[in-house]
Amino acid sequence: MKIKYHANFVKNYKKRVRGNVKLEKKFERRIRMFMVDASNPVLRNHRLRGEKRDYWSFGLSGDMRVIYRKMNDEVWLYDIGTHNQVY
């Protein structure tokens, strides 16, 4: 599996996560966990519904989410933020 970063993800990561050392470390741990086993229950990984039905989401912490899309052997990270920010 190859992880790719959409420009929107990079922008929101810089704005919402960078500078918060705890969140940065948690993101690094969760992305490694995701690459090993995306179905790990700790991630709370699930497919989205409605207009975003082509996207999936996994959790970083209580309210922080990563929105991504699967394309062939690649996973594109599209957004990161709180529930209200990403939905």
N, C-alpha and C positions, 0 to 999 in steps of 0.2 A: 504494500500500500504506500502510495506517495502522497504527502501532504502538500497542498498548494494554498497560497494566501491571496484572496481577492483584495483589490485595492480598498474596498469598503472595510474589510476586516482590519487591515493594517492601520487605517485611519482611526477606527474606533478602539483598537488595541492601544494605540498611543494615547488617546484621549481618556480612556476609561480604566486602563490597567497599568500601563507603564508608570513607574514611580511608586507603586504600591508593591513593595517587595514580597509580602505574603501572597498577594494575588498572582504575581509573576511566577513565583515558585510553584504555586498550586496549578497554574496553567501548564507549566512544564511537566509536572508529574502526571496531570490528567491526560495530556496529549500523548505521553509515552504509554500510559495505561490504555488509551484508546487504540493506539497502533498495535498493541499486543493482543487485546481482546475488547472489541467495541461493545460486546454484550455484557461486560462486567457490570453488575448491578450498582456499584458505587457511582457509575457515570450517569445513571438514570437516562440512558439513551433511548430516544423515541422519535418516530416519524411525526411530522407536523400535519395539520389538517387545513382544509379550506384553500385559500389562495397560495399558501406555502406548502402544499402537499408534496412537492418535489424535494423538500428540504427535511433535514433531521436536526435534532438538538441533543446536546449532552450538558450536564451540569458541572460547574466548577466548584461552587459553594452554594449555600442556601438559596440565593436569588440570582447568582451569576450563571449565564448560559452561553454556549457556543453554538451558533447555527452553521450547518454545513450541508454540502450536497455531494452525493456520490456520482462520479462519472467514470465508468470503466474501472481502471485500476487506480484512479486518483480520487482524493477527497479534497474538495475545495472548501476552505473555511470562509464564510461570508460575513459573519457578524459576531460580536461578543458584547455582552452587557447584561444589565438586569433584565428581568422578565419584561417589564414595561418598555425598556429601551429596544429590545430586539423583536417584540411581537407587535 
